[in-house]
Structures are given as structure tokens and as C-alpha cells.
Amino acid sequence: MQTSQTSNVVAVPGKQKKPLKTRGNWKRMLALDAMLLPAVILTLIFAYIPMGGLVVAFQDFKPWLGFAKSEWVGLEHFQYLFSTPEYVQVIWNTLIIAAMKIIAGLIAPFTFALLLNEVRSSGFKRSVQTMVYLPHFLSWVILGGILLDMLSSDGLVNQALGALFGIDPIFFLGDGNWFRFVVVVSDVWKEFGFGAIVFLAALSGINPSLYEAAEVDGANRWQQTLSITIPAMIPITIVVGTLALGNVLNAGFDQIFNLYNALVMDKGDIIDTFVYRVGIVDGKFGFSTAVGLFKSIVGFVLIVAAYRLAYKLANYRIF
Amino acid sequence: MSGNYSYGHVATCEISLTSTSTMGEDTMAFTMKKTAASLLAGVMLTGLLAGCGQSKDSGDSDNTASSTEFYSAKFENGKYVEPVSITTVFPIGSNLKFKNGENIENNVHTRWAKDTLGIDIKYLWTVSDQNNAYQTKLRLMLTSKQEMPDIISFRGDQTLISDLIETGQFTDAGELFDKYASDTYKEAMAQDPDVWNPYIRDGKRMAIPLLDNAYNNDAVMYIREDWLKNVGMEAPKTIDELEAVMEAFTNGDPDKNGQKDTLALSIGFKNYLATWMSDAGWIFGMFGAMPNQWNENANGELVYGSIQPEMKPALAKLQDWMKKGYISQEAGLYDEVKASEAFTAGKAGIIVGPYWMTGWPLQDLKANVPGAEYKPYPLPAGPDGKIGRRGTSVNAGAVLINKDMKNKDAFFVYQNYLFDNWANPTDDGPFTKGFAEGYDYGVGPNGELYGEQDSDKIEGGWVDAIRYTLTYDGAIIPQLRINTLAKIANGEEAVTPYEKAMLRTIPEQIQAAKIVVDQKDSVMMNKFTGSPTKTQLSKGDMLEKLEKEVLNKIIYNKASVDEFDSFVEKYLSSGGEQFKKEVNEWYSSIKQ
């Protein structure tokens, strides 16, 4: 189960397992397995058993008839989903917004962590870190309201742009292209501080003797960054990227739902907001479950593919 | 007063519901939530433990026996001799407060029901009603085939009521109503003949509507009185006068601060053009249209307001107003409450909304802008003298009665008593001062009456005990409130306890109520109140999205008004035609 190569510079914690003696150890194993049991049971109850509800995706589900008696419609919901241009547009919107978020959400914390790592004063470093990850804890309901004010035609942002560059007010939340931009930038702003924690942890795990050796060899800060810091961060970057890929069809319901409006529907409506309206507001459970199932399958395939890739390219394994 | 805030509650609930339901990063969490929960509750609990005990036909023998007598149990002096029971379920809303260590199962209301009427109210379950928890729990009860309580009262989502009726677990409530309801109750119900419509199935009235105050969300126009004085104008009566006032409010510096920082009109149509506050529906009403609802045309047919040709000139007006800066560029981004902020912050001169806006949020205006004055005015007339406003239904929800309920008359005994004594109390009735002393009123040492304002003088604080009732508000006679207010506005003397209580209303609110009543001929009601049709379910979201997108683009001048015609064509061809057919099938099934 384990790889013999441990040539990686950074050791991901918990990676190196000691070979277990199979004999005489079963008692200890039993205790450990027993400790695992509650988690396994909970996962079974709350993650696996409810998957049975997915049959709804193939039914014209009526709550009062239940699973057993609702009419079976096969793939009708899926056919409908892909044959209607509006829905295909929704899928595209989701992909575009999510892809931009994933890329920007990887670059921003990575760069930030690198920069913060170069700061010498630890007090400054800590206070900056705390400040940038605070927005992560704000809900989009609140942030949505703040953004609505800040980005209005006479709001802070437009006033600043007007005063500094003489630009006419931009209708940020009422223009489809600007809307996508706002969604991505505000999401990155909210999450990059929190995302940087992982990278900072990886940075602190780099063996200081490497830098000492590099200094002896006459490498300057920039060369050290290129040859030691960045290579050491590649594995964790791949991990973060891999996990993020599973979210490629999650463009962020809370955020979009609180910001979107009829003017940006054509570019801003995503699968989740769509499912909310159809499934919860209109009560079409079968159809919305079908859309959800489609989303899950795509997410699952992508995670598996990315995981394979990560193994091939970076020799990274989670299990 | 608190009834007025209900819309605010609905709005916040919706937001918080959605934010919590997507907290998990799990890609499936969103759509799985409901199915997961129902499967769990259904399969795991009922299925395994209760062993599928659906066929519960045990109690019918004593039901039939009572047909000879009027009441199902011995009844003397307005009271059951041996207490009969009503089982129910109940949401504990945030406006529900308890005192003296009471709870919903045991409080002044349950004791009253038992002592006065001989009715023992039992709650199968109650739930703190946040994030639509009551609705969710009812849905779970539905999917998991739990035993239904004797009565369910529910306010909100129409489809849930439809689904509950669909189970076949509930009885023909209309028949019972005709037999047991008192005259006051029947008269109150008759004030709006359409009120039963949503609950009619095959000609049977399957649920009893919960009545709300009539015209509760019907619009009046509020104008800043001091701005009118500053620009030297009168309140507008026609659309031309209105445009002149709007021009002055936008460019004539009505707030005298030397800056061009004012808006004429505050509307917010993120949700709907015709809506409950910061409304724009009346603009369409001036041209004889009313979007977002089904209106009856000259042929007695129902037609969807948003696609009628009368929309075009109104849309052109809105487009023009947006260009001229009369309305905010953010109008399409703001919901009803957000849009009202421009008015309460003293940045907009006109807002249209219900008469109770005077209590909230317009109360904020005086705090934000010292010396600000506003007054309610009638809605102005369009080019042909038309005035139209969005009508609001008096139907707030419904009560369903279980067909297996043992003493079905008990609910009516209960409700009759409240209609006869609470809805419009008499001078010597049991509820003249309030529901219960020490709860929603107190009496001082010299006989003075303490109300909500004197909460500190009532031991343990003022508590609105009527909210404990099975129907949430006790009993409401729809037109009583607004008519009483109008009467007071006309200077008539307050005689009954109800009228005296209404005297304490804010003066602006009394005026606004009078205007609402004066303009009642301009009401345009949504005539389609049935459960969602087949096409609505399959294409509804797409059609609504199409409508919103195109209408918004026209108002924002991103599309010309002429695109309205191609929109109507597209709307009809992508399901609108079929939708209309289904709606009219429903309508003719109701009208017979």
C-alpha cells in the first residue's frame, strides 16, 4: 500500500507508515478499528444510505406517493436538461465562473504565502495573516449587502475610480461580464487568506538547512525562492488543486444567490441557483435531483482523474 | 402591528435557509438534503420501527353514531361536558413569547380552551420556526407517512397545502364549515368570495382558508411633503403632473443641500415589478396592465399580465425615467426592503407601498432626516384616467381537517368563539380588554389599562397571547381593520372596543388606510390561485427567467421597447400558451 520512494524534500505529515506486523497485533488493531467505527457508521447513515434517494432523479417524484409509487421516467430529466439551450447556458456559466475561481483561488493564496514568508517581523506577519483570513468567516448574506452598496453607481468603488482615473461609473452588478469579474474577485478576496494557511504550513515545514546550504553556495533570496521554496510547495499546490477540481461545478451558491439579478441572469445563473429555483421554489424534486446527480458525477470523475494525474506527475497519494 | 412584519420575516427566512443549505462543500449536499432527510426519516424510522401502519381506520364507528345530534359529543352552554381533544402541530415563531414558565403545550390559551370550551389541545410536535423548519417538518411528515394530526394550520407555500390535500388524508372542510361555522365566521369568509379557490378539488373545499386583513398590502403613494413645498408643487393626480414632480425632485434640489443627489421615485424590482413594497405595479396599472399575475380580461378569460400589450407604454415610461435619472440605476438590483432605504435615508421623494409602511420602515425617515415630513396620497391616474394597483389576497393560509378526526366540530366551536368574541369584541364580552389579563393587557390599581407600550407595568412583561391560537391570529374579519381606520379618518366617533383600539394608530397610517379604501375600485387581483399547473412546473422557471430578463433589459435601455413583441411570441411558444390553457381550465373548474 505504500510507495518506497521517499525522495520528496517535504515530508507530508503522516505519509510514512511503519510496516505493521500482522501477527500478534490484531488486538491493538481491533481497538483502533473500534474507534473508527462511529465515524464509519455516521458516514454510512448520512452519506451512503441517503444516496438511495437518487432514484428520484429517474422518477416523476411526488412526495405523497413516495419512492415506491412515483412514476418511473428513466432518463427524461436528463434529456430535458441537455436539450434546452437555457440550461446548457447555465452549465457553461457554472464552468466558466468555477474555473476562474479555482485558478485565481490557487494563484492568490500561493503568491500571498510566498510574500508573507519573506516578511521578517513576526508581529506584522501575524496581524496581516489574521486580517486577511477574517473575511472567510463572514457570510455571503452580509457580504452581498455590503457589496451591493460598495459597487453601486455612487458607491465607494465607483467614487474612487472616478476620482482617481476619471472613469464613468461602472454598473458592476448589472452587466454580465463585470458580474463574473466581481464574483471571482470578491470570492478570492474572501477566501485567499484562509487558503494561504495551508501554504504557510507547507512553508514552515521546509528544512532550514536547505536554505543554509544554499546561502553557503552563494544563492540570493530570489534564487532560494525559485530553487527551494517553490519546488517544496508544488506537492501541496497539487493537493489543493486536486481537491478544488472536484468543485468545478460548484460556482458558489451563497454568493451568486445574494448578488445576482435579472440583468445578469444570462451570464451569472449557475447550476445551484437554478436547482434552488426549480427544486425548492417550484418543488420539482425529480428534475433538480437529476441535475444534482449530474453535478456529482462530473465532480467525482474529475476528482478521480485529478488524483491519478497528481500521482503520475507529483507522485502524490492521499491514501 | 406584528402581522405587518410578516413579509420581512419571510424574506429573511428565505435568505437564511439558502445560506445554511449550502454550507457543506459536498457537491451533493444541495439537492440531496431533502431526499436524504426524507429517506432517513421515512425508511429508517417509520418504515422499520412502526412497521408501516398506514391503515388506521379504527375511529370511524363513533363518528357515524353522532349523525343524529348536532355536536359529536355532549355539549351544554357553549362547552363540551366531557373535554374533547384536538391534536395538532405548531410552529413556534420568533414573535411568540412565553411567561410564567409556560410553553405552547400548557399556557393561558390551552387552559382557556379547556375551561371555556371543553377542548383539550394536544400538540403532536412543535418546532421553532426558523429557516422554514415548520414547512420542512410538515413535508417530512408527508413523505414519511407519519400519522397526521387532527388539524394542520399552515401559512405560506401553496404547494405544500396542495401536497397535503393530495394525500387524501383530509376531509371536505367546506361541508363542515357550512354545517358548524357561526354567522360571524361565515360573514367574514364571505367578504372575499375567491378565498376558497386555492383549496377546491373536484368541487369540494378541502381546506378552510385562514383570513388576513383585507387590502393589507395594497399600495398608496407616499410623498415627501417638505420636498413638495421646497419645489413649490402640489401632489400629482395624473401621470403628467407626476412627471413634472419627478423632474423637480431629481433636478430641482428638493432637499436644498445644493447638490444633485436626489432620486424622484424609489422602486425595487429585483423580485417582481408588482410587489408588496417599493412597488412599480401601479405604473403599469396606469396603462391598464398588471405584471406578474393573472388578470381577467373582457371575455372572462384569465391572461398573464406581463405579456399583455398594455405593458409596452408602461415599459417605455420606465425606460425613460431610468434614462432621466428619476429612478435609481440600482432599482433592478434592489429588493423591496433595500429599495425603501433610499426613501428612509432622505434620498428619494416618492415611494409606493402598503398603508402599514408608516409603522415600518417609514418611521426611520424622521430619525434619519430631522424635520422630514411625508404624507400618503392616492395613486395618480394614467393617460386615459386609469388607476390600477396590485390587489392582495385575504387568504393567508389554510386549516386542514383530518378525515379521521373524532370530533370535527370541535375546531368550529373553537373558531366560532374567537370570531364571535375576539375578532370584533363587544363592550361586555370576554375579550373586551384583550385575550388574558396579565398577558396582553394589565389593569392598574385605579382601573387604568396597560397595553404593549406599558409592558414594564405588567408583571413579567407584555405577551401577545393571541398568537398561541391554532390559527395564529385568533380570528380576523378581513375588512374590519381597514374600514375602521377609514371611519376614524373620516372623523367618525369610535364606539366599539376595536374602534377605540384603532384610535391609537399613527395618524399617517389612518390617512393611508382611508386612501386604500377610497381607491378600492382600482384593485387588480391575481385571479389564478390554484396549485401550480403541469406546464408551470416544467417550464415555469424558464418562462419567469425569460420574462425578467427581457423586461429588465427594456427598462435598462439595453433593449428597445419593440423587443417586447418578440418576447411575447417567444414566451407563448415556449410554453406560455399551454400554461394559459391550463390556468383557464382551472378557472372554469372553479367558476361553475
Interface residues (C-beta under 8 A of the other chain):
Chain A: I45 F46 A47 I49 P50 M51 G52 G53 L54 V56 K62 P63 W64 G66 F67 Y80 T84 E86 S139 W140 V141 G145 L148 S152 S153 D154 P169 F171 L173 G174 G246 N247 L249 N250 F253 D254 F257 N258 N261 A262 L263 M265 D266 D269 D272 F274 V275 Y276 R277 V278 G279 I280 V281 D282 G283 K284 F285 F287 S288 T289 V291 G292 L293 K295 S296 G299
Chain B: I15 S16 T18 S19 T22 E25 D26 T27 M28 F30 T31 M32 K34 T35 A36 A37 S38 L39 L40 G42 V43 M44 R139 L142 T143 K145 T159 D163 L164 E166 T167 D261 K270 S328 Q329 E330 G332 L333 Y334 K338 P532 Q536 L537 S538 G540 D541 M542 K545 L546 K548 E549 L551 N552 K553 Y556 K558
